[in-house]
Amino acid sequence: MPLPLPGPLQVSPATLDDWALVRTWAADEGWNPGVSDAAAFFAQDPEGFFLGRVDGEPVSAISVVNYDDRYAFLGFYLVRPDRRGLGHGLATWRAALAHAGDRTVGLDGVPAQQANYRRSGFSTAYRTARYVGEIPVTAAVAPDVVPAARVDPAAIAAYDDACHPAGRPRFLAPWLTTPGHRALARIVDGRPTGYGVVRPAQEEARVGPLFADTPADAAALLDALAAEARAFGSRRIAVDMPEANPAAARLARERGLEPTFETARMYTGPIRPVAHERIFGVTTLELG
């Protein structure tokens, strides 16, 4: 008796519990996902995560997270390896992208997919490289680098707002306070001159964001974040640094970090002005 043919792909919203499976897919791809990222991701837009299923079995995933009425970000575009080449990815993409409406959509695309993204209306803004390595802890943390919890949340939010294409308070609050995440700020003359977060991940600890006024501010924060990573057992860190700020790559080389893989930040349309000179490390390739 012949086996029944599989049913059609069904794309529907995913839950926070569903996303634990998608995290394992991302880890299998070598993306080094953070171990506790999902709660902050879903806080920003709980309706922006999607699974494609065949006969009830998950085979594909994508996120299209809306930040405001003008900007969204696409990530987690994945198809299970044994189900690739069947059209599930494109069908999932099309179904989920409708969630963004007429917003400009951003993404961080791997080289192998960039031509496909261009055909879908995305244009490259700049490239980003992931730098990985161990920063030796050789000196005391600068006294003006303090836990972000000791800083006025409005000041941190305002700093973040200047470095991102849209305000993201629903994301930022849990990102700074999720258990395991270590958030630090540098305070000079009573105001933040930068802030950053390090968190445990599948492999190396992930740093992101790393926003700072100057290379000196970024260096002080990066050294302190590397020291914080030791607290949860990681001697190595990974940080995604945009070429739009050449000082970021110089800092990475000075600290002995090595580039591993590259992505391209791509957009479907215009975004508001962003302080690229302050961005030494993007928050996450998954949510921008």
N, C-alpha and C positions, 0 to 999 in steps of 0.2 A: 504494500500500500504506500503510495507516495507521501512524503512529508508535506504538511500544509505550508503554503507560502507565507512569509512574514507579512504582517499588516503594514499599513502606511505609517510614516513618521508622524507623530503627534507632538507639537511643541507647546509647552505650557509653563506657567510660572513655577519657579523652584522655591523651596523653603530653605531656611537656614540649616535644617537637618540634612536636606538633600545635598547641600554644598560640601559636606564632608567628603562625599564621593568625588566631586569635581576637584577638590584639593588633592586627592590622591592621583587623579589623572594629571594635574599640573606638576606634581612632584615627579611622576614618571617621565614627563617631558623635559626634566631638568630645570624647571623654572624656579625651584627653591622657594615655594610659597611659605609665608609666615604661618606659624602654627595656630595663631589666634586672630587672624585677620578678619574672618567672616563676619563677626558681630558688628564691627565698625563699617564694613562694606554694606551690610544690609540696613544699618541705621540710616545711611544716606538715602537709599531708595529701595525699600523692601520688595517693590514690584519689578525691579530691573534685572532679575536673574531668571534664566530660562534653561529648561532641559528638553531635549528631544528624546522621545521614547518610541520604541517599536514593540508592540505587544506588551506594553507596560515596562519594558526594560530600558534603562537609560543608555543612550548611545552617543549623545552630543550635548554640548553646553555652550552658553554664551552669556555675557552680561552686557546690558546697555543701561547705564546708570545715569539718571537725570539729576543734574545739579541745580539748575534753575530753568527759567523758561527760554533760555538761549543756548545752553551748553549741556552736552551729554558725553559720556565716555564709554567706549566699547572695549571689552576685555574677555578673558577666559574663553576664547574661541577655540573649541576643542571637539574633536570627534574621536571616539574610541578607535584604537588602531585597527582592530579587526572589522570595523564597520566603515572604513574609509573607502573613497572611490564610488560610493553609492548615491551621492547627491545629498546626504544628510546634512553636511556642513552648510551648503548654500541655502538649503531650505530652512535651517535653523536661523541662519543669518537674516534672511529676509523676514521671517516671522518676528524676530526679536527687534530688528531695527525700527519697526513701526512704532515701538515704544518711545523713541526719541522724537517723533513728530517732525516738525520743521527746525529743530535745534541743529546747530553745528555739532558734529560728532568728532571726537578725537580718539585716537588709538595709538598704541606703540606696537609697530609691526616688525616681525622678524623678516630678514632679507628674502626668504623663500616665498613669502606671501605678499610682498610689497607691490608687485605688478598686478596681482589680483585686486588689491585694495585701490590702486589707481584706477582700474577699470570700474570700480564701484564709486568713484567720485572723490577719493581721498588724494590730497596733495601733501608732499613731504615738507615739513617745516624745518627739521634738524634731525641729526642722528644722536643717539645716546649709547654709551658703552658701559657695560657692567664691569667695575673694578673690584677685584677680590684679593685678599691677602691678610696678613697678620701685622698689626701695628704694635710694636713693643711698647709696653707700659713702662716708661723710663723716668717719668717725673710726676709730681703731684698735679692733680687737676687744678686748672686755674681757678682762683677763688671767686671770680666773677661768673663762673659757670655753675648754675644752680638748677635744682629740679624745677621743671616747668610748673609744677603744682604750687610753687611759691610765687608765681608771677600772676598778675591780673589776667584772667582768661580773656578779657576783651582785648588786651594788648597782644596776646599771642594770636588771637583770631584776626586782628587787624594786620599783623605781620604776614600771616598765612594768606590773607585775602589778596595782598599785593603780588603774591608769587604763584597764583593759580588762576586759570581762566574763569573761575566762578567761585563765589563764596560757598563754603561747605561746613557750616557749623554742626550739622547733624552728624557728619562723619568725624569732624575734628575732635569733638568732646570724647567719644569712646576711644579714638585712636591714641589719645594722650594718656588714657587711664586704664586701658585693657590690662588685666593681669599679665605680667611678663614684659610689657612694653615699658621702656625707660625713656622718658622725655626730659630733655635738658634745654635750658635757655642761657644765653650769655647776656648779662645786664651791665651796661656801661652808662654812667650818669643817670641812673634810674630808669632806663628804657631798654627794651630788648634790641640787641644788634644781631640776633639770629636765634634759631632754635632747631632742634633735631630730635629724632626718635630712633632707637635701636630696638629690635625685637628678635626673639628666637625664631628660627626658620628650620626647614627640613635639613639644610646643610649649614652653610655659614650664616651667622647672624646678619640680618638685613638692616641697613641704615636707610631711613627715608621717613620724612623729608630731611634734607640738610640745607636749610636756608640761612643765609648770612649776608651782612652788609659788605664784608671785606674778606679776602683770603685769610687774614689773621683770625678773624672771628670764626670762619669755617674750620680752620685748623684746630683752634682751641676746642670747638665743639666735637670735631671728629675724634680727636684724641680722647676726650672724655667719654664719648659714646663707645669707643673701642674698649675702654676700661670697664664701662658698665656691662659690656657683653661678656666679660670674664665672669661676672656674677652669675650668669646662667650657663656657664660652662663652655662658651664659645671663644676660642682664641682668634678665629678668623672672621672677617666681616666682608660683606658685599654691599656696594653702593652703586646705583645707576646714575651716571654723570652725563649731563647734556653737553654736546659740543657747542651749543649756543652760548655757553659760558666757558671760554678757554681756560680760565683760572682753575676750574674744577679738575680738569685732567692734570694740570701742573701739580695741584695739591696731591692727587692720587699718586703720581710718580714720586713726589717728595716723600710720601709715607710708605713707599715700597709696594703699593698695590699694582696689580697687573690686570690689563683688560682681558676679558674672556669672550663675551659675545656682544653683538650690536643689534640695536633696534632703530627704527625711525619713528619719530613723532609725526603723525599725519592728521590732517583735518579735512572735513568736507566743506568748510567755509571759514569766514572770519571769526576771530576771537577778540576779546577785549585786551588791551595792553597788559603785559605781564613783565615783572621786573626780572628778566632773564639773568642779569648780572648778580642776582642774589641766589640763584638756584644752583647749588653745588651738588645736590642729589635730589632726584625726583622722589615723590612719596612712595609710589608703587607703580610698576608697569601695568598692573591689573586695573587700577582705577585712576591712574593719571597723576 
